[in-house]
Structure formats: C-alpha cells, structure tokens
C-alpha cells in the first residue's frame, strides 16, 4: 500500500524571499526527517521540522541570519528612541 501524500503550506525563511508555497510529503518522509526542502522561488534548500502534535511542518531558517536581522532591528529601534 502506498503512502498517502499530505500537502503542507510553507513560508521560505529567507527574509529576502518569504515566498509561500506548498509541498507534499508522505508520513514515512515525515518520520525519517527527509531531505531538505527547496524553495521554488529563491532556490535555497532548508532543513525542516515536523510537529506531530499539531500536524505542522516548518522550515528552519538560518539562525545566523535571524541574529543579524535582530541586531539590525535593535539598532534601528535604539536610533529611533535617541531621535525622539
């Protein structure tokens, strides 16, 4: 018996892309961890995490990029506070 594919809606974690797209995976692929998922718009491959409790799939972004974004946002916030 073949595995039934399930469709998951994903958002690319790249802050310059943030494309929304669908991916179909089987329960076996979810259990194994599977291969990285490629964003169809930017072409980046992303590791992913499956949450069985909520039956959701999430792409894992680059923590280093997220840290840089947080630092930029913090710097902008500080600058805005100083100018007030």
Short mmCIF file of the C-alpha atoms (twelve columns), coordinates in Angstrom:
data_MODEL
# 
_entry.id   MODEL 
# 
loop_
_atom_site.group_PDB 
_atom_site.id 
_atom_site.type_symbol 
_atom_site.label_atom_id 
_atom_site.label_alt_id 
_atom_site.label_comp_id 
_atom_site.label_asym_id 
_atom_site.label_seq_id 
_atom_site.Cartn_x 
_atom_site.Cartn_y 
_atom_site.Cartn_z 
_atom_site.pdbx_PDB_model_num 
ATOM 1  C CA . UNK A 1  0.000  0.000  0.000  1 
ATOM 2  C CA . UNK A 2  1.441  3.360  -0.993 1 
ATOM 3  C CA . UNK A 3  1.757  6.194  1.493  1 
ATOM 4  C CA . UNK A 4  -0.826 8.934  1.130  1 
ATOM 5  C CA . UNK A 5  0.777  12.290 0.467  1 
ATOM 6  C CA . UNK A 6  -0.217 15.235 2.614  1 
ATOM 7  C CA . UNK A 7  0.109  18.866 1.497  1 
ATOM 8  C CA . UNK A 8  1.717  21.416 3.809  1 
ATOM 9  C CA . UNK A 9  1.801  25.174 3.305  1 
ATOM 10 C CA . UNK A 10 5.260  26.620 3.929  1 
ATOM 11 C CA . UNK A 11 6.886  30.035 4.015  1 
ATOM 12 C CA . UNK A 12 10.504 30.444 2.958  1 
ATOM 13 C CA . UNK A 13 12.521 31.602 5.989  1 
ATOM 14 C CA . UNK A 14 14.817 33.773 3.829  1 
ATOM 15 C CA . UNK A 15 13.937 37.358 4.802  1 
ATOM 16 C CA . UNK A 16 14.558 38.486 1.224  1 
ATOM 17 C CA . UNK A 17 12.218 35.853 -0.221 1 
ATOM 18 C CA . UNK A 18 9.453  34.866 2.237  1 
ATOM 19 C CA . UNK A 19 7.681  33.040 -0.588 1 
ATOM 20 C CA . UNK A 20 4.646  30.929 0.301  1 
ATOM 21 C CA . UNK A 21 4.461  27.510 -1.349 1 
ATOM 22 C CA . UNK A 22 3.037  24.010 -0.879 1 
ATOM 23 C CA . UNK A 23 4.937  20.757 -0.514 1 
ATOM 24 C CA . UNK A 24 3.618  17.201 -0.467 1 
ATOM 25 C CA . UNK A 25 5.212  14.640 1.842  1 
ATOM 26 C CA . UNK A 26 4.357  11.126 2.899  1 
ATOM 27 C CA . UNK A 27 4.101  10.025 6.555  1 
ATOM 28 C CA . UNK A 28 7.263  7.950  6.002  1 
ATOM 29 C CA . UNK A 29 9.219  11.039 4.872  1 
ATOM 30 C CA . UNK A 30 7.953  12.967 7.908  1 
ATOM 31 C CA . UNK A 31 9.078  10.170 10.226 1 
ATOM 32 C CA . UNK A 32 12.539 9.888  8.620  1 
ATOM 33 C CA . UNK A 33 13.284 13.591 8.640  1 
ATOM 34 C CA . UNK A 34 13.692 13.512 4.874  1 
ATOM 35 C CA . UNK A 35 15.742 15.657 2.559  1 
ATOM 36 C CA . UNK A 36 15.953 19.462 2.768  1 
ATOM 37 C CA . UNK A 37 13.075 21.278 1.074  1 
ATOM 38 C CA . UNK A 38 13.903 23.695 -1.758 1 
ATOM 39 C CA . UNK A 39 12.084 26.996 -2.080 1 
ATOM 40 C CA . UNK A 40 10.769 27.228 -5.656 1 
ATOM 41 C CA . UNK A 41 11.380 30.994 -5.821 1 
ATOM 42 C CA . UNK A 42 14.848 31.560 -4.366 1 
ATOM 43 C CA . UNK A 43 16.197 28.009 -4.822 1 
ATOM 44 C CA . UNK A 44 17.552 27.776 -1.258 1 
ATOM 45 C CA . UNK A 45 17.323 24.405 0.462  1 
ATOM 46 C CA . UNK A 46 16.032 24.388 4.036  1 
ATOM 47 C CA . UNK A 47 16.067 21.868 6.838  1 
ATOM 48 C CA . UNK A 48 12.636 21.331 8.322  1 
ATOM 49 C CA . UNK A 49 10.911 20.198 11.450 1 
ATOM 50 C CA . UNK A 50 7.650  18.264 11.737 1 
ATOM 51 C CA . UNK A 51 5.388  18.767 14.766 1 
ATOM 52 C CA . UNK A 52 3.154  15.666 15.069 1 
ATOM 53 C CA . UNK A 53 1.018  17.160 17.848 1 
ATOM 54 C CA . UNK A 54 -0.221 19.914 15.538 1 
ATOM 55 C CA . UNK A 55 0.490  18.129 12.224 1 
ATOM 56 C CA . UNK A 56 2.508  21.111 11.021 1 
ATOM 57 C CA . UNK A 57 5.700  21.368 9.038  1 
ATOM 58 C CA . UNK A 58 8.089  24.291 9.497  1 
ATOM 59 C CA . UNK A 59 11.183 25.304 7.570  1 
ATOM 60 C CA . UNK A 60 14.128 26.123 9.786  1 
ATOM 61 C CA . UNK A 61 15.827 29.394 8.943  1 
ATOM 62 C CA . UNK A 62 19.476 30.216 9.340  1 
ATOM 63 C CA . UNK A 63 19.968 31.281 12.975 1 
ATOM 64 C CA . UNK A 64 22.914 33.463 11.984 1 
ATOM 65 C CA . UNK A 65 20.727 35.391 9.513  1 
ATOM 66 C CA . UNK A 66 17.994 35.737 12.140 1 
ATOM 67 C CA . UNK A 67 20.548 37.072 14.643 1 
ATOM 68 C CA . UNK A 68 21.744 39.664 12.111 1 
ATOM 69 C CA . UNK A 69 18.145 40.721 11.482 1 
ATOM 70 C CA . UNK A 70 17.512 41.063 15.214 1 
ATOM 71 C CA . UNK A 71 20.658 43.174 15.596 1 
ATOM 72 C CA . UNK A 72 19.609 45.460 12.746 1 
ATOM 73 C CA . UNK A 73 16.118 45.859 14.213 1 
ATOM 74 C CA . UNK A 74 17.580 46.585 17.667 1 
ATOM 75 C CA . UNK A 75 19.913 49.210 16.217 1 
ATOM 76 C CA . UNK A 76 17.033 50.884 14.340 1 
ATOM 77 C CA . UNK A 77 14.900 50.918 17.484 1 
ATOM 78 C CA . UNK A 78 17.704 52.484 19.530 1 
ATOM 79 C CA . UNK A 79 18.303 55.101 16.819 1 
ATOM 80 C CA . UNK A 80 14.603 55.983 16.704 1 
ATOM 81 C CA . UNK A 81 14.475 56.317 20.516 1 
ATOM 82 C CA . UNK A 82 17.525 58.586 20.527 1 
ATOM 83 C CA . UNK A 83 15.964 60.848 17.865 1 
ATOM 84 C CA . UNK A 84 12.749 61.344 19.847 1 
# 
